[in-house]
């Protein structure tokens, strides 16, 4: 889908081309650029992992629903070099789960570029909040 979207070339940016192509040609794709946020009190012990004192915000590039699974996708150019993208998508899924009240085990996370894609179940990730003393 990413390759086809970029080749369509309707817009200047590859990102826009991929998102619109997915919305128009994939029945599972339901939204792009979905804003998500976590207020500090909602983060619980995870707030120690984020130095800012305000809410944590982001945008999900592509939101899909396949069967009864909600898929949170992020598109990155040269994704193999983006070493924190898995964590970013995981946090987006956590934000959306908190915001909607949908259990995390109903989500799937993924990230991709035009060459490859990875996906994982966020509920299978052993999540442990860090503290300021962790190294």
Rosetta constraint file for C-alpha pairs under 8 A:
AtomPair CA 1 CA 5 HARMONIC 5.98 0.50
AtomPair CA 1 CA 18 HARMONIC 7.07 0.50
AtomPair CA 1 CA 21 HARMONIC 7.28 0.50
AtomPair CA 1 CA 22 HARMONIC 6.54 0.50
AtomPair CA 2 CA 6 HARMONIC 6.21 0.50
AtomPair CA 2 CA 18 HARMONIC 5.19 0.50
AtomPair CA 2 CA 22 HARMONIC 7.95 0.50
AtomPair CA 2 CA 113 HARMONIC 6.85 0.50
AtomPair CA 2 CA 114 HARMONIC 5.37 0.50
AtomPair CA 3 CA 7 HARMONIC 6.12 0.50
AtomPair CA 3 CA 18 HARMONIC 7.72 0.50
AtomPair CA 3 CA 114 HARMONIC 5.29 0.50
AtomPair CA 4 CA 8 HARMONIC 6.18 0.50
AtomPair CA 4 CA 18 HARMONIC 7.61 0.50
AtomPair CA 4 CA 21 HARMONIC 7.57 0.50
AtomPair CA 5 CA 9 HARMONIC 7.04 0.50
AtomPair CA 5 CA 14 HARMONIC 7.60 0.50
AtomPair CA 5 CA 17 HARMONIC 5.03 0.50
AtomPair CA 5 CA 18 HARMONIC 4.30 0.50
AtomPair CA 5 CA 19 HARMONIC 7.54 0.50
AtomPair CA 5 CA 20 HARMONIC 7.50 0.50
AtomPair CA 5 CA 21 HARMONIC 4.99 0.50
AtomPair CA 5 CA 22 HARMONIC 7.37 0.50
AtomPair CA 6 CA 14 HARMONIC 5.32 0.50
AtomPair CA 6 CA 15 HARMONIC 7.91 0.50
AtomPair CA 6 CA 17 HARMONIC 5.45 0.50
AtomPair CA 6 CA 18 HARMONIC 5.88 0.50
AtomPair CA 8 CA 17 HARMONIC 7.00 0.50
AtomPair CA 9 CA 14 HARMONIC 7.60 0.50
AtomPair CA 9 CA 17 HARMONIC 6.32 0.50
AtomPair CA 10 CA 17 HARMONIC 6.33 0.50
AtomPair CA 11 CA 16 HARMONIC 6.43 0.50
AtomPair CA 11 CA 17 HARMONIC 5.79 0.50
AtomPair CA 12 CA 16 HARMONIC 7.68 0.50
AtomPair CA 12 CA 17 HARMONIC 7.87 0.50
AtomPair CA 13 CA 17 HARMONIC 6.48 0.50
AtomPair CA 14 CA 18 HARMONIC 6.17 0.50
AtomPair CA 15 CA 19 HARMONIC 6.26 0.50
AtomPair CA 15 CA 75 HARMONIC 7.12 0.50
AtomPair CA 16 CA 20 HARMONIC 6.13 0.50
AtomPair CA 17 CA 21 HARMONIC 5.97 0.50
AtomPair CA 18 CA 22 HARMONIC 6.14 0.50
AtomPair CA 19 CA 23 HARMONIC 6.35 0.50
AtomPair CA 19 CA 32 HARMONIC 6.33 0.50
AtomPair CA 19 CA 61 HARMONIC 7.34 0.50
AtomPair CA 19 CA 62 HARMONIC 6.71 0.50
AtomPair CA 20 CA 24 HARMONIC 6.12 0.50
AtomPair CA 21 CA 25 HARMONIC 5.87 0.50
AtomPair CA 21 CA 26 HARMONIC 7.88 0.50
AtomPair CA 22 CA 26 HARMONIC 5.20 0.50
AtomPair CA 22 CA 29 HARMONIC 6.09 0.50
AtomPair CA 23 CA 27 HARMONIC 7.40 0.50
AtomPair CA 23 CA 29 HARMONIC 5.32 0.50
AtomPair CA 23 CA 30 HARMONIC 6.47 0.50
AtomPair CA 23 CA 31 HARMONIC 7.01 0.50
AtomPair CA 23 CA 32 HARMONIC 7.87 0.50
AtomPair CA 28 CA 64 HARMONIC 5.04 0.50
AtomPair CA 28 CA 65 HARMONIC 5.10 0.50
AtomPair CA 28 CA 66 HARMONIC 5.60 0.50
AtomPair CA 29 CA 62 HARMONIC 7.04 0.50
AtomPair CA 29 CA 63 HARMONIC 5.98 0.50
AtomPair CA 29 CA 64 HARMONIC 4.23 0.50
AtomPair CA 29 CA 65 HARMONIC 6.58 0.50
AtomPair CA 30 CA 62 HARMONIC 7.83 0.50
AtomPair CA 30 CA 63 HARMONIC 5.87 0.50
AtomPair CA 30 CA 64 HARMONIC 5.45 0.50
AtomPair CA 30 CA 65 HARMONIC 7.02 0.50
AtomPair CA 31 CA 62 HARMONIC 6.00 0.50
AtomPair CA 31 CA 63 HARMONIC 5.19 0.50
AtomPair CA 31 CA 64 HARMONIC 7.13 0.50
AtomPair CA 32 CA 60 HARMONIC 6.68 0.50
AtomPair CA 32 CA 61 HARMONIC 5.17 0.50
AtomPair CA 32 CA 62 HARMONIC 4.52 0.50
AtomPair CA 32 CA 63 HARMONIC 6.09 0.50
AtomPair CA 33 CA 59 HARMONIC 5.18 0.50
AtomPair CA 33 CA 60 HARMONIC 5.18 0.50
AtomPair CA 33 CA 61 HARMONIC 4.69 0.50
AtomPair CA 33 CA 62 HARMONIC 6.53 0.50
AtomPair CA 34 CA 59 HARMONIC 5.10 0.50
AtomPair CA 34 CA 60 HARMONIC 4.90 0.50
AtomPair CA 34 CA 61 HARMONIC 6.74 0.50
AtomPair CA 34 CA 62 HARMONIC 7.51 0.50
AtomPair CA 34 CA 63 HARMONIC 7.49 0.50
AtomPair CA 35 CA 57 HARMONIC 7.34 0.50
AtomPair CA 35 CA 58 HARMONIC 5.84 0.50
AtomPair CA 35 CA 59 HARMONIC 4.42 0.50
AtomPair CA 35 CA 60 HARMONIC 6.43 0.50
AtomPair CA 36 CA 57 HARMONIC 5.75 0.50
AtomPair CA 36 CA 58 HARMONIC 5.42 0.50
AtomPair CA 36 CA 59 HARMONIC 5.89 0.50
AtomPair CA 36 CA 60 HARMONIC 7.22 0.50
AtomPair CA 36 CA 92 HARMONIC 6.76 0.50
AtomPair CA 36 CA 95 HARMONIC 6.13 0.50
AtomPair CA 36 CA 96 HARMONIC 6.29 0.50
AtomPair CA 36 CA 99 HARMONIC 7.90 0.50
AtomPair CA 37 CA 55 HARMONIC 6.57 0.50
AtomPair CA 37 CA 56 HARMONIC 5.44 0.50
AtomPair CA 37 CA 57 HARMONIC 4.25 0.50
AtomPair CA 37 CA 58 HARMONIC 6.39 0.50
AtomPair CA 37 CA 95 HARMONIC 5.85 0.50
AtomPair CA 37 CA 96 HARMONIC 7.76 0.50
AtomPair CA 37 CA 99 HARMONIC 7.81 0.50
AtomPair CA 38 CA 42 HARMONIC 6.19 0.50
AtomPair CA 38 CA 43 HARMONIC 6.58 0.50
AtomPair CA 38 CA 55 HARMONIC 5.48 0.50
AtomPair CA 38 CA 56 HARMONIC 5.14 0.50
AtomPair CA 38 CA 57 HARMONIC 6.53 0.50
AtomPair CA 38 CA 95 HARMONIC 5.70 0.50
AtomPair CA 38 CA 98 HARMONIC 7.89 0.50
AtomPair CA 38 CA 99 HARMONIC 7.84 0.50
AtomPair CA 39 CA 43 HARMONIC 6.76 0.50
AtomPair CA 39 CA 54 HARMONIC 7.09 0.50
AtomPair CA 39 CA 55 HARMONIC 4.45 0.50
AtomPair CA 39 CA 56 HARMONIC 6.58 0.50
AtomPair CA 40 CA 44 HARMONIC 7.42 0.50
AtomPair CA 40 CA 47 HARMONIC 6.23 0.50
AtomPair CA 40 CA 53 HARMONIC 7.19 0.50
AtomPair CA 40 CA 54 HARMONIC 6.54 0.50
AtomPair CA 40 CA 55 HARMONIC 5.68 0.50
AtomPair CA 40 CA 56 HARMONIC 7.68 0.50
AtomPair CA 42 CA 98 HARMONIC 7.60 0.50
AtomPair CA 43 CA 47 HARMONIC 5.26 0.50
AtomPair CA 45 CA 129 HARMONIC 6.14 0.50
AtomPair CA 46 CA 50 HARMONIC 7.29 0.50
AtomPair CA 46 CA 129 HARMONIC 4.95 0.50
AtomPair CA 46 CA 130 HARMONIC 7.07 0.50
AtomPair CA 47 CA 51 HARMONIC 7.66 0.50
AtomPair CA 48 CA 129 HARMONIC 7.19 0.50
AtomPair CA 48 CA 130 HARMONIC 6.39 0.50
AtomPair CA 48 CA 131 HARMONIC 5.51 0.50
AtomPair CA 48 CA 132 HARMONIC 6.62 0.50
AtomPair CA 49 CA 129 HARMONIC 6.34 0.50
AtomPair CA 49 CA 130 HARMONIC 5.38 0.50
AtomPair CA 49 CA 131 HARMONIC 6.43 0.50
AtomPair CA 49 CA 132 HARMONIC 7.48 0.50
AtomPair CA 52 CA 56 HARMONIC 7.94 0.50
AtomPair CA 58 CA 92 HARMONIC 7.19 0.50
AtomPair CA 59 CA 92 HARMONIC 7.83 0.50
AtomPair CA 60 CA 72 HARMONIC 6.60 0.50
AtomPair CA 60 CA 73 HARMONIC 6.64 0.50
AtomPair CA 60 CA 74 HARMONIC 6.44 0.50
AtomPair CA 60 CA 89 HARMONIC 7.86 0.50
AtomPair CA 60 CA 92 HARMONIC 6.80 0.50
AtomPair CA 61 CA 72 HARMONIC 7.80 0.50
AtomPair CA 61 CA 73 HARMONIC 6.02 0.50
AtomPair CA 61 CA 74 HARMONIC 5.09 0.50
AtomPair CA 61 CA 75 HARMONIC 6.51 0.50
AtomPair CA 62 CA 72 HARMONIC 6.28 0.50
AtomPair CA 62 CA 73 HARMONIC 5.04 0.50
AtomPair CA 62 CA 74 HARMONIC 6.47 0.50
AtomPair CA 63 CA 70 HARMONIC 7.22 0.50
AtomPair CA 63 CA 71 HARMONIC 5.75 0.50
AtomPair CA 63 CA 72 HARMONIC 5.11 0.50
AtomPair CA 63 CA 73 HARMONIC 6.29 0.50
AtomPair CA 64 CA 70 HARMONIC 5.87 0.50
AtomPair CA 64 CA 71 HARMONIC 4.89 0.50
AtomPair CA 64 CA 72 HARMONIC 6.71 0.50
AtomPair CA 64 CA 73 HARMONIC 7.93 0.50
AtomPair CA 65 CA 69 HARMONIC 5.63 0.50
AtomPair CA 65 CA 70 HARMONIC 4.64 0.50
AtomPair CA 65 CA 71 HARMONIC 5.95 0.50
AtomPair CA 66 CA 70 HARMONIC 6.60 0.50
AtomPair CA 66 CA 71 HARMONIC 7.38 0.50
AtomPair CA 68 CA 106 HARMONIC 7.08 0.50
AtomPair CA 69 CA 106 HARMONIC 5.16 0.50
AtomPair CA 69 CA 107 HARMONIC 5.49 0.50
AtomPair CA 69 CA 108 HARMONIC 6.70 0.50
AtomPair CA 70 CA 106 HARMONIC 6.21 0.50
AtomPair CA 70 CA 107 HARMONIC 4.70 0.50
AtomPair CA 70 CA 108 HARMONIC 6.12 0.50
AtomPair CA 71 CA 107 HARMONIC 5.75 0.50
AtomPair CA 71 CA 108 HARMONIC 4.70 0.50
AtomPair CA 71 CA 109 HARMONIC 5.68 0.50
AtomPair CA 71 CA 110 HARMONIC 7.26 0.50
AtomPair CA 72 CA 89 HARMONIC 6.77 0.50
AtomPair CA 72 CA 92 HARMONIC 7.43 0.50
AtomPair CA 72 CA 93 HARMONIC 6.41 0.50
AtomPair CA 72 CA 107 HARMONIC 7.39 0.50
AtomPair CA 72 CA 108 HARMONIC 6.30 0.50
AtomPair CA 72 CA 109 HARMONIC 4.90 0.50
AtomPair CA 72 CA 110 HARMONIC 6.17 0.50
AtomPair CA 73 CA 89 HARMONIC 6.91 0.50
AtomPair CA 73 CA 109 HARMONIC 6.03 0.50
AtomPair CA 73 CA 110 HARMONIC 4.69 0.50
AtomPair CA 73 CA 111 HARMONIC 5.24 0.50
AtomPair CA 73 CA 112 HARMONIC 7.64 0.50
AtomPair CA 74 CA 85 HARMONIC 7.73 0.50
AtomPair CA 74 CA 89 HARMONIC 6.63 0.50
AtomPair CA 74 CA 110 HARMONIC 6.47 0.50
AtomPair CA 74 CA 111 HARMONIC 4.60 0.50
AtomPair CA 74 CA 112 HARMONIC 6.53 0.50
AtomPair CA 75 CA 79 HARMONIC 7.76 0.50
AtomPair CA 75 CA 111 HARMONIC 5.71 0.50
AtomPair CA 75 CA 112 HARMONIC 5.14 0.50
AtomPair CA 75 CA 113 HARMONIC 5.75 0.50
AtomPair CA 76 CA 82 HARMONIC 7.52 0.50
AtomPair CA 76 CA 111 HARMONIC 7.23 0.50
AtomPair CA 76 CA 112 HARMONIC 6.24 0.50
AtomPair CA 76 CA 113 HARMONIC 5.56 0.50
AtomPair CA 77 CA 113 HARMONIC 5.56 0.50
AtomPair CA 77 CA 114 HARMONIC 7.77 0.50
AtomPair CA 78 CA 82 HARMONIC 7.09 0.50
AtomPair CA 78 CA 113 HARMONIC 6.26 0.50
AtomPair CA 79 CA 85 HARMONIC 7.78 0.50
AtomPair CA 79 CA 111 HARMONIC 7.56 0.50
AtomPair CA 79 CA 112 HARMONIC 6.25 0.50
AtomPair CA 79 CA 113 HARMONIC 5.81 0.50
AtomPair CA 84 CA 88 HARMONIC 6.26 0.50
AtomPair CA 85 CA 89 HARMONIC 6.20 0.50
AtomPair CA 85 CA 111 HARMONIC 7.19 0.50
AtomPair CA 86 CA 90 HARMONIC 6.15 0.50
AtomPair CA 86 CA 109 HARMONIC 7.97 0.50
AtomPair CA 86 CA 110 HARMONIC 7.48 0.50
AtomPair CA 86 CA 111 HARMONIC 7.16 0.50
AtomPair CA 87 CA 91 HARMONIC 6.13 0.50
AtomPair CA 88 CA 92 HARMONIC 6.27 0.50
AtomPair CA 89 CA 93 HARMONIC 6.25 0.50
AtomPair CA 89 CA 109 HARMONIC 6.12 0.50
AtomPair CA 89 CA 110 HARMONIC 6.93 0.50
AtomPair CA 89 CA 111 HARMONIC 7.48 0.50
AtomPair CA 90 CA 94 HARMONIC 6.28 0.50
AtomPair CA 90 CA 109 HARMONIC 6.43 0.50
AtomPair CA 90 CA 122 HARMONIC 6.11 0.50
AtomPair CA 91 CA 95 HARMONIC 6.08 0.50
AtomPair CA 92 CA 96 HARMONIC 6.18 0.50
AtomPair CA 93 CA 97 HARMONIC 6.02 0.50
AtomPair CA 93 CA 104 HARMONIC 7.36 0.50
AtomPair CA 93 CA 107 HARMONIC 6.91 0.50
AtomPair CA 93 CA 108 HARMONIC 7.90 0.50
AtomPair CA 93 CA 109 HARMONIC 7.05 0.50
AtomPair CA 93 CA 122 HARMONIC 7.50 0.50
AtomPair CA 94 CA 98 HARMONIC 6.16 0.50
AtomPair CA 94 CA 104 HARMONIC 6.90 0.50
AtomPair CA 95 CA 99 HARMONIC 6.04 0.50
AtomPair CA 96 CA 100 HARMONIC 5.92 0.50
AtomPair CA 96 CA 102 HARMONIC 7.91 0.50
AtomPair CA 97 CA 101 HARMONIC 5.44 0.50
AtomPair CA 97 CA 102 HARMONIC 5.01 0.50
AtomPair CA 97 CA 103 HARMONIC 6.00 0.50
AtomPair CA 97 CA 104 HARMONIC 5.83 0.50
AtomPair CA 98 CA 102 HARMONIC 7.22 0.50
AtomPair CA 102 CA 106 HARMONIC 7.08 0.50
AtomPair CA 103 CA 107 HARMONIC 7.70 0.50
AtomPair CA 104 CA 122 HARMONIC 6.86 0.50
AtomPair CA 104 CA 123 HARMONIC 5.93 0.50
AtomPair CA 105 CA 121 HARMONIC 7.43 0.50
AtomPair CA 105 CA 122 HARMONIC 7.13 0.50
AtomPair CA 105 CA 123 HARMONIC 5.27 0.50
AtomPair CA 107 CA 121 HARMONIC 6.73 0.50
AtomPair CA 107 CA 122 HARMONIC 6.77 0.50
AtomPair CA 107 CA 123 HARMONIC 7.88 0.50
AtomPair CA 108 CA 119 HARMONIC 7.01 0.50
AtomPair CA 108 CA 120 HARMONIC 5.93 0.50
AtomPair CA 108 CA 121 HARMONIC 4.78 0.50
AtomPair CA 108 CA 122 HARMONIC 6.16 0.50
AtomPair CA 109 CA 119 HARMONIC 5.41 0.50
AtomPair CA 109 CA 120 HARMONIC 5.36 0.50
AtomPair CA 109 CA 121 HARMONIC 6.12 0.50
AtomPair CA 109 CA 122 HARMONIC 6.40 0.50
AtomPair CA 110 CA 117 HARMONIC 7.09 0.50
AtomPair CA 110 CA 118 HARMONIC 5.46 0.50
AtomPair CA 110 CA 119 HARMONIC 3.96 0.50
AtomPair CA 110 CA 120 HARMONIC 6.36 0.50
AtomPair CA 111 CA 117 HARMONIC 5.73 0.50
AtomPair CA 111 CA 118 HARMONIC 5.58 0.50
AtomPair CA 111 CA 119 HARMONIC 6.53 0.50
AtomPair CA 112 CA 116 HARMONIC 5.71 0.50
AtomPair CA 112 CA 117 HARMONIC 4.07 0.50
AtomPair CA 112 CA 118 HARMONIC 6.36 0.50
AtomPair CA 113 CA 117 HARMONIC 6.51 0.50
AtomPair CA 120 CA 124 HARMONIC 7.91 0.50
AtomPair CA 121 CA 125 HARMONIC 7.15 0.50
AtomPair CA 130 CA 134 HARMONIC 6.15 0.50
